Structure formats: C-alpha cells, structure tokens
Amino acid sequence: MKIKYREQVADLGKPAVAVSLAVLLSLALFQPGNAEAGTLEATPKIIINYSVNDNIYANDPDELAPGDDLVTAGYIDYLLGLSLKYQERRHVFQVNGSAGYEQFVSIDGWVEDAENDSPSDYDFVAIRASALYQYMRKDFIFDIHDTISQSRDLQAVFGEATDALGYWALYVNNVLGTSIKFSPTSRLKYLVRYDYSTLIFFEPENDIPEPAGSYEHRGYIRSEYSVTSRITGLMDLQGASHVFEDIDNDLVLGTQTKAADYSLIQGMLGLRYSFNSTTYIEALGGYTQQTFDNLSEVLVPVPGPYLGTPAFDVEDNSSTVVVISFVVKSEKRYTFTVNGTQGISTYGQNLFFNYLSANTSLTYHLTPKISARLGAQYQQSTYDLEDNCREWVWDDDRVDNTTYATANLNWDILKKRDQGTLALSVGYSYQNRDSSIDSIDDYEPNYAAVSTNINSFDAVSNVYYIKLQMLPTILLGD
C-alpha cells in the first residue's frame, strides 16, 4: 500500500506538466500572426513564514496520559516562487508557483517520547502551484486550470466543513479541470465546469491514524438570468463521484477498512438582489443526495447485540442545502461579508455529517499600505448515529459545536502599481471544538469495555504566525 501511494505521488506532477504543455501549444496555435504584441508580467516571490501551533493534532488536554502534554510545534516556511502572466487580445497564460521547505524548529509534547522522534522528522518540501490558460472572446471564456499543493492542513482543501481539525498528516492535493463561461443573450449567463481531483496522504510520522487517499470527478453548472437591473435569478447544479483508498483498520489488527465511496447530486435555485454597485444579498436553496457504495466488509468485533454486523454500513444521506450571503464593499477601503450555510460534508473517513454554519469577515484598509482582516465562524455539525453506523460505538448522535476566529494585520512596506512588493503580515487563528462525545460515558458500555480507542473530540487550537513576502513585479511589453 505504501509503495502504491508513493507511485501516485510521483504521478501527480504529470497533470501539471500536461496542462503546461497544452497551454504553450495553444498559445502558439491560436495567436494570430498580425496580432499586437502581448504583455508579460513576471513576479518573483520570496516568502518566509514562521508559525507556532499549540495543538497540532487537536487533542483534548483532559484525556492525555499523566505527564503527557499537547503537541506544540514551531515551523518555518522558506519558499521561492515565480508568477508569470502573459496576455494578449484573446489569450491569457498564467503560472503561479512556489516551492521550498517547511522546517520544524521545535516539537514538544507526547510525540517527543516516540522512538527517534525529532523536529526534523516532520520537515517536508512545501509546494503551492497553479497553471491557467484562458481563451476569451466576446461573451465566451474557455479555460484549463491545474493546482497542486503539498501541506499538512486539511482545512486548506475542504475548509472548516470537515472533522479534521489540526495540522497533522502530510498530503498532496491536485485539481485538474476545465470550464466554459458564455452568454447566449445579454441577460443570460452560464458557467460549465469539470474538475478531477486527487488527495494522497503519506504515512504519519507517529502513532496517529493514516487518512484514506481519494480521487473525485465533479461537474458543475451555474446559470444567472437578469430579471431586472437589480434582481438576478440563480441556478446551481452539481454532481460528483468520490472514491477512497483502503485504510488500516484500528479495530481488527492485520485488516484494512474500505472507506465508503459515494456519489452526490445537488441542485439549488436562488436570487441575488443588488442594492447598488457595491452591496448585494444572495440566497440559494435546494437539496443534496449522497449515495454510498463499496462499503467495508469489516464486521463489529465488540461483544453485544451488534456483534458480527457490518461495522461501517454508512447509510445514504440527504439534506436540504441553503446558502445566504450579504456583501458590502468599498473599493480600496473595506469589504464586509456575512454568510449562512446549511449543508452536508463532502469529505470523511466512513464518517459524514450535516452542518449549520454562520460566518462573517471584515477587511479594512487602515491606510493605503496597512490593512486588517477579522473573521469569525460558528458551525454545528451533527453525525447521525444510524446514518454513520455508530450505534455500536456511541450512545447518542455526535454533535460538534465549533468556533473559529482569525485576525490578520498586513503592511505593504513597499508598493508598486498599487500592489505590495514588500509586505509584512502577522496573524492569529483560534479553533474550539466542543463535542458531545467527550468522555467514556458517551460510548456504548460494551465498546468501552473492550476498546482502547476511546477518544474525546473536544479540542482547542491556537496558531500564531508572522510572514515576510517580497514580490518585485517586472512588466514587459505594452
């Protein structure tokens, strides 16, 4: 299994290379011989980022063994990169890339008791890159896009709509796709998009569960119809197929568990109302359906009424979906957003949930060179006992109440053409998960009597960082 994972990681570079070659070929073929010369914008990047995380595995401090501490880590990103943007009348070719090293300068807590464990064991090559080609005509835009990243922060891929708090298993994520935007009439607009994504995990450095790698096909259609100058009708349709790899089974030694594959269909209708050119409210509502298959054949090993029944018989899940957004912005002054969402999780290891979420953010330019950003989010996630086949594990449905808060201050020390070329940022993020599963009393007695896998899902995590960026843009051409 480990060999296959490494081969998959090695193959991830192929889509990016293929996209780059296709883009270069398209530029050569489509550029008219008598076209005006294009513009090439080159921006070298130097990024140094120091972070401190006081709970990288999002453990509950109350359940640690005597003498153990939460795992605290300090790490530095050293990144070199380059952004290239070539544009002429109908073609845009853009590459953004940075690669470097993430060095763990300290790591403390229960993990330091692991054999031969040291901060350097967690170092890795950090990759953040994207490529984009666009062909543009009046009322028509075609693009090919590819992004790849290597990190430990799963929320960078799935946002907060996942139960995977913390900065834990190293992964590689790649998204390759294409989209078309077109307007058949002056009032009607369409976006058609397809993405193929892969998510591959490396073996963890110590005794934590290894997540399942996966790949996904996802198609998306969005249409907008201008009813009046202020009112726009919206329609969103999407479908996806998500397939997971096998994962090591921590219940029965020597076996593997198949994470449940699923297909998803979702449709939403809504309206956008524009109060003026800088303020609007948008609301969509609809329905989503997840259908699971290829379920694990592992049976419940715990004595009691569920002995011998399927251990991970995930039931099909459906939910209403609602998205409400309110946006107010003033160019070069501030942007204020409020969002509310009711949805269904799209990533899990045989564990899925429905959620209600509300968040707000404010970006405010204190001066032309100094800006501040504040953000807050509250989310309630419900893991249905029967849908997730956890009747043999938990007494009641698991409900997580999670609070997120972020603060950032950015100073553009030097600016050129209204863009920061030398910038300093400091920031802080806070996450607090209060779960209904937080003691042995919340587990089924038979499970608690024989299992060594009794966990509390409460967690509090704080991250502090300081980042220096140098982006000296070079402009060539018209």
Secondary structure by P-SEA (a helix, b strand, c coil): caaaaaaaaaacaaaaaaaaaaaaaaaaccccccccbbbbbbbbbbbbbbbbbcccccccccccccccccccccbbbbbbbbbbbbbcccbbbbbbbbbbbbbbccccccccccccccccccbbbbbbbbbbbbbbcccbbbbcbbbbbbccccccccccccccccccccbbbbbbbcbbbbbccccbbbbbbbbbbbbbbcccccccbbbbbbcbbbbbbbbbbcccccbbbbbbbbcbbbbbccccccccccbbbbcccbbbbbbbbbbbbbcccccbbbbbbbbbbbbbcccccccccccccccccccccccbbbbbbbbbbbbbbccccbbbbbbbbbbcccccccccccccccbbbbbbcccccbbbbbbbbbbbbbbccccccccccccccbbbbbbbbbbbbbbccccccccccbbbbbbbbbbbbbccccccccccccccccccccccccbbbbbbbbbbbbbbcccccc
